[in-house]
Amino acid sequence: MKKGFKILLSLLILSACQPLPKKKIFMTVEGEKSVDLSGICLVHEHIMVDWIGADSTGYHRWNRKEVVDRALPFLLEAKTRGVKTFFDCTPAYLGRDPLVLKELAEKSGINIVTNTGYYGAVNSKFLPKSAFTDSPEAIAQIWIDEFKNGIDGTHIRPGFIKISVEITDTLSSLHRKLVEAAAITHKATGLTIVSHTGFDGPAFAQLDVLKKYGVSPEAFVWTHAQLGSIEGLLRAAKMGAWISLDNVENAEFNGKNRIDWFVETLAKFKKENLLHKVLISHDAGQYNVGQPNGGKFRGYTEIFDLLIPALKQNNFSQKDIETLLIENPRKALAISVRSIEI
Ligand SMILES: [Zn+2]
């Protein structure tokens, strides 16, 4: 055997034996996309919400064309600010419509990611009847099936788990079950758990449940963390959890302009070297089902038009901004199982 051929052969055998480097992906409504192409991400926004409740909502409640026509200009506006990937946080039974999202992704050229999971807050008004009696395993099976086979027969797959719990310190047994189902689903799919949480109490209660299931805090996003205490947020970030500060908006919040609050809070994370655990979003939108033409729609631009200039004036570098809007979303939301020893 010629020497060159021998070397080539041994290289081929070697490469066949080595596991391929695992590609990091987002699961978008148009299928898998490499996170390398995800660019600027908005991690918590809404295209549509139907507040009527799980017992009455359904695809009959809205006109898909009307929703698409209403939302598309706002997505295109965000695209002019550089947005490439958009996580739609509207869960099932609250107006999630994968076909609307797919059409918007195709028409806007923006990657859109939808979710699986149930929303427990607001007295469980948005939970389907089965959630009250099903075991965590049975609930997880429904969510895992959506990931494997698609949502409602569409073949459109969710890219993260969205759950929600009440703001009280102690999880009710019903809401604990949602967190347990999320833990089981995470271990089976690698989908990140994005949980509408708010205050410290429910955040740490959920992290405790995940720990019992061997799920790392790295797989958990503390959503609406702007309601938590700064001590709690820093502590959770040190544990590895993702801190999602939503509602970037030119409005008053606790007697302060929200943009100023964001600059001050992000500066505290930067000082603690924890900026790499923070996610930011507008929590904006949306077509409100039941209102004429969806009612008032808030666009997705204040991060770019107001917050970034304010951060730059306060010694945040371009690298810091890229950490918040490009790097952190990739690390938080790329699909991968994140376990800890039980
Ligand atoms: Zn939201």
Residues whose N, C-alpha, C, O or C-beta is under 5 A from the ligand:
A	BS01	ZN	C89 D283
